[in-house]
Amino acid sequence: MLIKDIVSKDPIHVSVPGNREKALELMRKKKISGLPVTKEGTNQLVGILTRSDLIGNPDEEQIALIMSRDIITAELDDDVAETASKMIKNNIRRVPVVKNGSLIGIVTSSDIVSLAISEMNINDPIEDYMIKNVPTTWDQSPLNVSFEVMRFFNLKCVIALNNDAKMSGILTETDFINESEVVSETSVHNSSVGTEGDKWSWDSTSVLYVEKNHLKFSDKVVKDVSTVRVTTVNTKTKVSDCAKKMRIEHIEQIPVIGIEGNLVGLIRANDLLRALTD
């Protein structure tokens, strides 16, 4: 299968110069997590911008200073498996499709899972591909605490647990963004410098005002925001069957449960790509 068989043409994108607020608004409106960046007035691809880039750089306003310029791309006649290998190697979830340097489409890991893997007969159990280190949080935890748990694991979701330590929901990066805003706070730093040995001298005091942006979350707790109807699979679910679930539910990650219904792992779209390359 070739990229031209699954590519999304005329992808939503932003241009430089541009600002973060416009990009974030577009991501929220279109419910997407990444945008190719083009040079204003052209289709020339110059970068790619993700929600993680916006979260990790709250002090920067200009897209050009936030986006990634080291772009992995594909072309229409590239093999899907080779493109999947690129995505795994570079730990990315989307690849702009170009022709002579101009943006003409995009392929995401979800596209490959939904349009390719789900149509194959890959019978390997997902336990061969799932990750076992899964971020969890108490469902009464504040959002800012749970967000830091998710970031520590460098993943895009966190699993909520109730008082009985049973899975009660799932919270994604999108959910966190929808419950946050970038706020600016100013801190004051004083430093005093006196003249040594001169008791009559005045101390010289310098005042430094530092303005810094950061994410501020609503006062809700995890339970208020998380998705409580959680789609799950078990360790023996076949790769293609798992891919079909992702396609039907329009999701990129699914918790994996064991025989007794306990949480044992997480399977993501990017993890399923390995079934094409192993």
C-alpha positions in Angstrom: 0.0 0.0 0.0 1.2 3.5 -0.9 0.8 6.8 0.9 -1.4 8.1 -2.0 -3.9 5.4 -0.9 -4.5 6.9 2.5 -3.3 10.5 2.4 -5.6 13.3 3.6 -5.3 15.9 0.9 -5.6 19.7 1.4 -4.7 19.5 5.1 -5.6 22.1 7.7 -2.4 24.2 8.3 -1.2 27.5 9.7 1.3 30.0 8.2 4.1 32.1 9.5 4.2 34.7 10.6 1.4 33.7 13.0 0.6 33.5 16.7 0.0 30.7 19.1 -3.6 31.8 19.9 -4.7 31.4 16.3 -3.1 27.9 16.1 -4.6 26.7 19.4 -8.0 28.0 18.4 -7.8 26.1 15.1 -6.7 22.9 16.9 -9.6 23.1 19.3 -12.1 23.9 16.5 -11.0 21.1 14.2 -10.2 18.7 17.1 -6.7 18.0 15.8 -3.4 17.8 17.6 -0.9 19.0 15.0 -0.6 21.4 12.1 1.8 21.7 9.2 3.2 25.2 9.0 3.7 26.9 5.6 5.2 30.2 4.5 2.6 32.8 4.3 1.1 33.2 0.8 2.5 29.8 -0.4 2.3 26.1 0.2 6.0 25.9 1.0 6.4 23.6 4.1 8.6 25.2 6.7 7.7 23.4 9.9 5.2 21.5 12.0 3.4 22.6 15.2 1.9 20.3 17.8 -0.2 20.8 20.9 2.8 19.6 22.9 4.9 22.4 21.4 2.3 24.9 22.5 2.1 23.4 26.0 5.9 23.3 26.4 6.5 26.9 25.3 3.9 29.1 27.0 6.2 32.1 27.0 6.5 32.2 23.2 3.8 33.8 21.1 5.1 33.4 17.6 4.6 30.1 15.8 8.0 30.4 14.1 9.7 30.2 17.6 7.6 27.3 18.7 7.3 25.0 15.7 9.7 22.2 14.8 11.8 22.9 11.7 13.3 19.4 11.5 10.5 17.9 9.4 10.1 14.3 8.4 8.1 14.1 5.2 6.7 11.6 2.8 5.7 11.6 -0.9 2.7 10.1 -2.6 4.5 7.0 -4.0 6.2 6.1 -0.7 5.4 2.8 0.9 3.1 3.0 3.9 5.3 0.5 5.9 8.4 2.6 5.2 6.6 5.8 6.4 5.4 3.9 9.5 9.1 3.0 10.2 10.0 6.7 9.9 7.3 7.6 12.4 8.4 5.0 14.9 12.1 5.9 14.6 11.5 9.6 15.1 8.7 9.2 17.7 6.1 11.3 15.7 2.4 10.8 15.0 2.1 12.7 11.7 4.0 13.2 8.5 3.3 16.0 6.0 3.1 14.8 2.4 5.0 17.0 -0.1 5.7 17.4 -3.7 8.7 19.6 -4.7 8.7 21.0 -1.2 5.1 22.1 -1.3 2.5 20.7 1.2 -0.1 18.6 -0.5 -1.4 16.3 2.3 -0.7 14.7 5.6 -0.7 11.2 7.0 -1.1 10.4 10.7 -0.5 7.2 12.7 -4.3 7.1 13.1 -4.7 7.2 9.3 -2.4 4.2 8.9 -4.2 2.3 11.7 -7.7 3.1 10.4 -7.1 2.8 6.7 -4.4 0.1 6.5 -3.9 -2.0 9.6 -7.6 -2.4 10.3 -8.1 -3.8 6.8 -5.4 -6.4 7.2 -5.4 -9.7 8.9 -2.7 -9.2 11.5 -3.4 -11.8 14.1 -0.6 -11.0 16.5 -1.9 -10.3 20.1 -1.5 -6.7 21.2 0.4 -7.8 24.3 3.4 -7.9 21.9 3.1 -4.2 21.2 1.5 -2.5 24.2 3.3 -0.4 26.8 3.2 -1.5 30.4 4.3 1.7 32.2 0.9 3.5 32.2 0.4 6.9 34.0 -2.5 6.7 36.5 -4.0 9.3 38.8 -6.7 9.4 41.5 -10.0 10.6 40.0 -10.2 13.2 42.8 -6.8 14.7 41.9 -6.6 18.4 40.8 -6.0 18.7 37.0 -2.6 20.4 37.4 -1.3 17.4 39.4 -2.6 14.9 37.0 -1.2 16.9 34.1 2.3 16.7 35.6 1.9 12.9 36.0 1.1 12.6 32.3 4.0 14.8 31.3 6.4 12.8 33.5 5.6 9.7 31.4 5.8 11.7 28.2 2.4 10.3 27.0 -0.8 11.9 25.7 -3.2 10.5 28.3 -3.6 9.5 31.9 -5.8 6.8 33.4 -8.1 7.7 36.3 -8.5 5.4 39.3 -11.3 5.5 41.8 -11.1 4.9 45.6 -11.0 1.1 45.0 -8.0 1.5 42.6 -10.2 0.5 39.7 -10.1 2.3 36.3 -12.9 4.9 36.3 -12.0 7.0 33.2 -9.3 8.4 30.9 -8.1 11.9 30.4 -6.3 13.0 27.3 -4.0 15.9 26.4 -7.0 17.5 24.6 -9.0 17.4 27.8 -6.3 19.2 29.7 -6.0 21.9 27.1 -9.7 22.5 27.0 -9.6 23.1 30.8 -6.6 25.4 30.8 -5.5 28.9 29.8 -2.1 30.6 29.5 -1.7 33.3 32.2 1.1 35.7 32.9 2.5 36.3 36.3 5.2 38.7 37.4 7.7 37.9 40.1 9.9 40.4 41.9 13.6 39.7 42.7 15.6 42.0 44.9 19.4 42.1 45.4 21.3 44.5 47.7 24.9 45.5 47.2 26.7 47.5 50.0 30.2 49.0 50.3 32.3 46.7 52.5 33.8 48.4 55.5 31.9 51.7 55.2 29.1 51.8 57.7 27.8 55.1 56.3 27.3 53.9 52.8 23.9 53.3 51.4 23.1 49.8 50.2 22.4 49.7 46.4 19.3 47.7 45.7 18.3 46.5 42.3 14.8 45.2 41.5 14.3 42.7 38.7 10.7 42.1 37.5 10.4 38.7 35.7 7.2 38.1 33.7 6.5 34.5 32.9 3.6 32.6 31.2 2.3 29.3 32.4 -0.7 27.0 32.1 -3.4 27.6 34.6 -6.1 24.9 35.0 -9.7 25.1 36.1 -10.6 24.1 39.6 -12.2 20.9 38.4 -10.8 17.5 39.4 -10.1 14.6 37.1 -13.5 12.9 37.6 -15.2 16.1 36.3 -13.4 16.0 33.0 -12.4 12.4 32.2 -14.2 10.2 29.8 -15.9 7.6 31.9 -17.1 5.3 29.1 -13.7 3.8 28.4 -13.1 1.5 25.4 -10.8 -1.4 26.4 -9.1 -4.3 24.8 -7.4 -7.4 26.4 -3.9 -8.7 26.0 -5.1 -11.3 23.5 -7.0 -8.9 21.2 -5.6 -9.2 17.6 -3.8 -6.2 16.2 -6.3 -5.6 13.3 -9.2 -6.0 15.7 -7.7 -3.3 18.0 -7.2 -1.1 14.9 -10.8 -1.5 14.0 -11.9 -0.3 17.5 -9.7 2.7 17.2 -11.2 3.6 13.8 -14.8 3.1 15.1 -14.3 5.1 18.3 -12.1 7.7 16.7 -9.4 7.3 19.4 -5.6 7.0 19.4 -5.1 5.0 22.6 -6.9 2.2 24.4 -6.3 0.8 27.9 -5.4 -2.9 28.0 -7.0 -5.1 30.7 -6.0 -8.5 32.0 -8.0 -11.7 32.5 -9.4 -10.4 35.8 -10.3 -7.0 34.4 -7.3 -5.2 35.9 -5.3 -2.5 34.0 -2.1 -4.0 32.6 -1.1 -1.7 29.8 -1.9 0.8 27.1 -1.9 0.4 23.3 -1.5 3.5 21.1 -1.8 4.0 17.4 2.0 4.4 17.1 2.5 1.1 18.9 0.4 -0.7 16.3 2.6 0.7 13.5 5.2 -1.7 14.7 3.1 -4.5 13.3 3.9 -3.3 9.8 7.7 -3.0 10.4 8.6 -5.9 12.7 
